[in-house]
């Protein structure tokens, strides 16, 4: 039986055997039986990590150790509210915070704690824990953003070039042309601004 540790662009944590290209951490969410409780985070520092770093090995969902979450790619992790890890993805972390500063017109270096203080309330609603979504004109959105269309609200689409790529756990489906009009944006507004400022997101090769 697959463990409940796969994250979708809608922010849901589900059970699925596919693992994807990135891992994430929000703290300890599982019990001694590898079952998730009601909590979906234990800290505001939601990071995205590489799967292989300095030869470290972990048994997935070890009791009292952080819960390993998995994403198809970085674009999915961004939509779910994560940012690059400052340790195992230092170069991407530095790129992310440089574009964060550029998007906000900040000249001084920004740090993880400052970014997370802004990111966290933009991820989920207080009380309901529902993913915060917003409306934008599709033509204005940068590559790497996830959206839902009004006529297909249950499907998450990756914006890439002039096409939209439908998400699935193991890969993206066949692309469709980018339509006009407004869409529902799944990616949190602060990360949307980072992408608009020029951050190039790591995307699964099926969306090429």
N, C-alpha and C positions, 0 to 999 in steps of 0.2 A: 504494500500500500504506500503510495507517495505521501510525503509529509506536507502539512499545510504551511508552506513557506515560499510560494511563488506569488509575486506581486504583479498586478495588472496595471495598465495606464489609468484605470478608474480608481486606483488606490486600494483595491481589494486584495486580501491575502488568501489564496486558495491552494488546494492540493492538486498538483499536476506533476507528472514525471519529468517533464522537460526542465532544464536548469538555466539555459541562457548563458550570456557572456559576462555578467557582472553579479556581484554579491552585495548585500546591504546589511546595515546594522541599525537597530533602534533600541537596543537593550534586550533584556531577558523577557520574552513573551510566552515561553512555553514552560510546562511543568516537567516532573520527573518521568512522565509517560509520553513525552514528546507531543503533547497536546497544547494547542493555544488556548489561553483563557480569554477574558473579555478585553484585555488591554491590547492596543495596537501600537503602542510605543511606551517607553519608560523614560525617555529623555528627548530633548528637542534637537539633538545633534544626529540627524538622519544622514548617514554617509553611504556612498557607493564605492565598493572596493573591487580590486581585481581578484580573479580566482586563484592566482598563483603569485606568491610574494615571499621571497627569501627562503623558499623551501618549507614554509610552515605547513603543518598538517593539523586538521581539526576533525573531530567526530561531530557530525551535524547534530544539532540540538542536544548537546551534552547538558545534563542537569546543572542549573545555576551558572551557565555560561550564556553569552548573548546568543540570540536567535539568528541564525543565518537565513537571510532572505535572498531571493534570486530574481533577476530581471532578464528579459530577452536582450536588452541593450541599454545604453545610457539614456536614450530618449525616453524609454519606459520609466527608468529610475527617476528622471527629472519630472515626468508627469505625476509620479507617485509622491513627489515632494522631497526627494533626496538631492544631495550635492556630492561632488567628488571628495574622497577621503584625503586628508592632508598628509597621511603617512605613506600608504601604498600607491597613491596616485598624486604624488607631489606636483608634478609638472601640470597635470590637468587642474589640480586645486589652485595653483598659482594663476593659470589662465582664467579660471572661473572668477576668482576674486579680482583680477585685473579688469575683466569686462564688467564685473559687478560695479567696481568703482567708476569705470567709464560711463556706465548707464546712469549712474546717480550723480555724475559730475563731481566726484570726490577725488581729491588729489592725494590724500594720505592713504597709506596701506590699510586695507580692511582685514579683519580677522574672523575666524570661524564663529566665535561667540557673537560678534556683531551681526553677521549674516544670518545665523540661526535665530536670533531674536526677531528678525524681520520675516524670515522664511516660515517659522512655525505657525504664526497666526494666519498666514496666507495658504496653508496646506489644508487644514480641517476646521470645521466650525466647532466652537466651544459647546460642550454639552452633547450635541448629536454625533460628533466625530465624522460628519459627512464631508466628503471632499468639496473644497471650495472651487467653484467653476465660474467663469465669466464669459461674457459675450464680446466677440470681436469680429471685424470684417475679415473674411478669410484671405483676401488679397493682401492684407497688411502683415500677415504673420510670417515670421522667419522659419527657415528650415529647423527641424528638430522638435517642433511643437506638436502636441497631440490634441486632436479635436474630436467632437462628436457632431454629426450632422442631424438636422431636425428630422429628416425622414428615416434615419437609421440610428436612433439614440443609444442602442445597445452595442454599437460597434465603435471602437476607438481607431482613429485614422492618424497616421504620421504624416505631417506636412513635409514634403521634400521636393524642391523644385516646383514644377508645374503639376505635380501629381500628389495624390493622397494614397497612402499604403495602409490597407486594413491590417490591424494587429491580430496575430494568433500566437499561441504559446511557444511554438517551435520556430516560426518564421512569419514574414509578412505575406499576405495574399496578393493577388494580381492588383496592380495599381489602377486607379481611375483618375480622370482629368480633374483638376482642381476647379470646382464650380465658383460662382460668385456668391455674394450675399454674406450674411452673418452666420457664425457657427458658435458652438459652445466649446470654450477652451478648457482643457483639463490641466495643462501645465500651470503651476502657480505663477502669479504675476511677476514676482521678483526674478524667477528663472527665465520667464519669457523675455524680460528686459535684458538679461545676460545674453540670451541667444540673439536678440535683435541687435545688441552691441557688437556681435561678431564671433561669439564662442561657437566653435564647430563641434557638434556633438558626435559621439561614437555611435554609429548605426549598424545594426545587423546587416550582413552582406546580402541578404535576400531583398533588401530595399535599395537596389542599385540597378 
